[in-house]
Amino acid sequence: MSVVRRLVPVRRAAASRPPAALPESALPPLTTSHARATFLDERGAATAEYAIATMAAVAFAGLLVVIMRSDEVRGILTDLVRRALTVQ
């Protein structure tokens, strides 16, 4: 039994062209109230703050991993655990 494969032509994406410039009349006039509404909008600010805090936490965790892998710190922690588990 033979398998017959049929080649399907792949459509290539059209060459990327720069977007056509909009005529000046297509843009709304920039008034004070429109600028205030556009630039003072804080939607998504909390999400950005969470993303920055998460990146800082990941960087701190990476630093802790590097520190914890050192022989000196490993020895200190091992000694601390041994002293905590020994009964006097």
Backbone as CSV, one residue per row, in Angstrom:
resi,resn,N_x,N_y,N_z,CA_x,CA_y,CA_z,C_x,C_y,C_z
1,MET,0.855,-1.156,0.000,0.000,0.000,0.000,0.909,1.229,0.000
2,SER,0.709,2.101,-0.911,1.546,3.298,-0.991,0.757,4.523,-0.519
3,VAL,1.490,5.424,0.022,0.878,6.662,0.510,1.119,7.731,-0.541
4,VAL,0.049,8.347,-0.980,0.158,9.406,-1.968,-0.042,10.733,-1.260
5,ARG,0.924,11.597,-1.404,0.822,12.918,-0.791,0.566,13.948,-1.865
6,ARG,-0.362,14.753,-1.597,-0.695,15.802,-2.542,-0.135,17.114,-2.022
7,LEU,0.642,17.768,-2.825,1.228,19.034,-2.411,0.220,20.153,-2.595
8,VAL,0.035,20.894,-1.555,-0.902,22.008,-1.584,-0.075,23.285,-1.641
9,PRO,-0.343,24.138,-2.626,0.441,25.373,-2.697,0.188,26.242,-1.461
10,VAL,1.231,26.815,-0.959,1.150,27.667,0.220,1.037,29.110,-0.242
11,ARG,0.068,29.794,0.315,-0.075,31.203,-0.036,0.975,31.997,0.704
12,ARG,1.645,32.820,0.002,2.656,33.658,0.629,2.021,34.989,1.008
13,ALA,2.497,35.498,2.115,1.977,36.779,2.578,2.411,37.866,1.613
14,ALA,1.533,38.792,1.416,1.869,39.912,0.532,3.015,40.700,1.143
15,ALA,3.817,41.254,0.307,4.949,42.050,0.795,4.419,43.157,1.688
16,SER,5.070,43.314,2.813,4.577,44.323,3.746,4.807,45.715,3.178
17,ARG,3.745,46.453,3.198,3.812,47.830,2.714,3.599,48.756,3.884
18,PRO,4.255,49.884,3.872,4.000,50.824,4.967,2.566,51.323,4.880
19,PRO,1.942,51.560,6.028,0.552,52.021,5.988,0.455,53.387,5.316
20,ALA,-0.625,53.548,4.616,-0.839,54.826,3.929,-1.084,55.914,4.971
21,ALA,-0.554,57.061,4.718,-0.727,58.179,5.647,-2.182,58.632,5.637
22,LEU,-2.701,58.892,6.823,-4.075,59.364,6.929,-4.123,60.850,6.604
23,PRO,-5.159,61.274,5.934,-5.289,62.708,5.707,-5.551,63.413,7.031
24,GLU,-5.127,64.638,7.147,-5.276,65.375,8.397,-6.724,65.466,8.847
25,SER,-7.630,65.480,7.913,-9.044,65.599,8.278,-9.565,64.330,8.955
26,ALA,-8.841,63.197,8.842,-9.299,61.945,9.432,-9.014,61.887,10.929
27,LEU,-8.110,62.703,11.434,-7.771,62.700,12.846,-8.623,63.721,13.591
28,PRO,-9.106,63.349,14.787,-9.900,64.320,15.545,-8.994,65.418,16.083
29,PRO,-9.527,66.600,16.282,-8.707,67.672,16.833,-8.343,67.350,18.288
30,LEU,-7.125,67.693,18.668,-6.655,67.425,20.026,-7.008,68.609,20.911
31,THR,-8.081,68.435,21.648,-8.509,69.488,22.568,-8.010,69.150,23.967
32,THR,-8.113,70.091,24.873,-7.654,69.878,26.239,-8.403,68.726,26.896
33,SER,-9.697,68.684,26.724,-10.486,67.615,27.354,-10.158,66.254,26.732
34,HIS,-9.942,66.229,25.415,-9.591,64.966,24.747,-8.200,64.506,25.186
35,ALA,-7.258,65.426,25.321,-5.907,65.077,25.765,-5.940,64.571,27.203
36,ARG,-6.713,65.232,28.057,-6.819,64.806,29.458,-7.407,63.399,29.531
37,ALA,-8.456,63.148,28.770,-9.084,61.826,28.784,-8.134,60.757,28.239
38,THR,-7.318,61.113,27.265,-6.407,60.137,26.652,-5.203,59.848,27.536
39,PHE,-4.569,60.878,28.056,-3.300,60.694,28.745,-3.434,60.445,30.243
40,LEU,-4.568,60.730,30.823,-4.751,60.491,32.251,-5.548,59.225,32.538
41,ASP,-5.830,58.459,31.512,-6.553,57.210,31.681,-5.630,56.201,32.361
42,GLU,-6.053,55.670,33.496,-5.204,54.764,34.258,-5.653,53.304,34.166
43,ARG,-6.476,52.983,33.185,-6.869,51.591,33.032,-5.639,50.763,32.692
44,GLY,-5.455,49.654,33.366,-4.312,48.790,33.140,-3.105,49.127,33.995
45,ALA,-3.188,50.192,34.796,-2.050,50.580,35.632,-1.764,49.524,36.692
46,ALA,-2.804,48.952,37.282,-2.598,47.928,38.307,-1.940,46.694,37.703
47,THR,-2.333,46.338,36.506,-1.732,45.189,35.838,-0.252,45.422,35.592
48,ALA,0.108,46.618,35.181,1.520,46.935,34.958,2.294,46.891,36.269
49,GLU,1.679,47.358,37.348,2.339,47.316,38.652,2.558,45.874,39.091
50,TYR,1.568,45.011,38.877,1.738,43.594,39.222,2.860,42.966,38.385
51,ALA,2.942,43.329,37.126,3.993,42.774,36.271,5.371,43.211,36.753
52,ILE,5.522,44.459,37.132,6.813,44.951,37.629,7.161,44.280,38.947
53,ALA,6.189,44.138,39.843,6.444,43.476,41.123,6.818,42.015,40.912
54,THR,6.177,41.348,39.961,6.502,39.953,39.670,7.918,39.831,39.121
55,MET,8.314,40.734,38.222,9.682,40.691,37.697,10.704,40.936,38.800
56,ALA,10.397,41.845,39.728,11.312,42.096,40.843,11.427,40.864,41.740
57,ALA,10.314,40.186,41.979,10.340,38.972,42.806,11.151,37.866,42.139
58,VAL,11.016,37.730,40.837,11.789,36.719,40.104,13.279,37.042,40.155
59,ALA,13.623,38.309,40.006,15.036,38.707,40.090,15.585,38.428,41.486
60,PHE,14.799,38.718,42.531,15.234,38.454,43.898,15.393,36.955,44.138
61,ALA,14.476,36.154,43.604,14.580,34.699,43.743,15.834,34.179,43.041
62,GLY,16.146,34.730,41.880,17.370,34.329,41.182,18.609,34.668,41.989
63,LEU,18.612,35.823,42.618,19.739,36.216,43.463,19.868,35.265,44.654
64,LEU,18.743,34.895,45.256,18.793,33.951,46.369,19.324,32.590,45.939
65,VAL,18.954,32.145,44.763,19.465,30.860,44.265,20.974,30.913,44.122
66,VAL,21.487,31.997,43.575,22.938,32.137,43.414,23.628,32.139,44.777
67,ILE,23.051,32.859,45.738,23.653,32.919,47.072,23.583,31.559,47.758
68,MET,22.458,30.887,47.652,22.283,29.613,48.349,23.161,28.506,47.774
69,ARG,23.613,28.630,46.559,24.463,27.602,45.960,25.916,27.712,46.400
70,SER,26.274,28.789,47.055,27.664,28.937,47.482,27.946,27.958,48.626
71,ASP,29.176,27.461,48.691,29.554,26.467,49.698,29.487,27.037,51.110
72,GLU,29.845,28.292,51.258,29.848,28.901,52.586,28.435,28.958,53.160
73,VAL,27.484,29.403,52.380,26.098,29.496,52.854,25.533,28.107,53.087
74,ARG,25.854,27.183,52.210,25.378,25.810,52.375,25.899,25.217,53.687
75,GLY,27.160,25.485,54.012,27.718,25.002,55.274,27.042,25.628,56.478
76,ILE,26.779,26.918,56.408,26.106,27.599,57.524,24.714,27.015,57.736
77,LEU,23.963,26.803,56.653,22.611,26.252,56.790,22.633,24.819,57.297
78,THR,23.570,24.028,56.818,23.685,22.641,57.282,23.997,22.614,58.775
79,ASP,24.920,23.459,59.214,25.266,23.530,60.639,24.066,23.986,61.460
80,LEU,23.307,24.925,60.947,22.121,25.429,61.655,21.092,24.316,61.825
81,VAL,20.855,23.546,60.776,19.879,22.452,60.848,20.361,21.363,61.806
82,ARG,21.658,21.032,61.777,22.199,20.000,62.688,22.025,20.425,64.148
83,ARG,22.328,21.696,64.427,22.184,22.175,65.813,20.717,22.186,66.229
84,ALA,19.822,22.475,65.299,18.400,22.510,65.643,17.858,21.099,65.904
85,LEU,18.421,20.093,65.241,17.901,18.736,65.379,18.576,17.940,66.486
86,THR,19.647,18.417,67.047,20.314,17.683,68.116,19.628,17.969,69.447
87,VAL,19.541,16.938,70.267,18.912,17.066,71.585,20.028,17.123,72.615
88,GLN,19.958,18.092,73.501,20.999,18.217,74.544,20.484,17.830,75.871
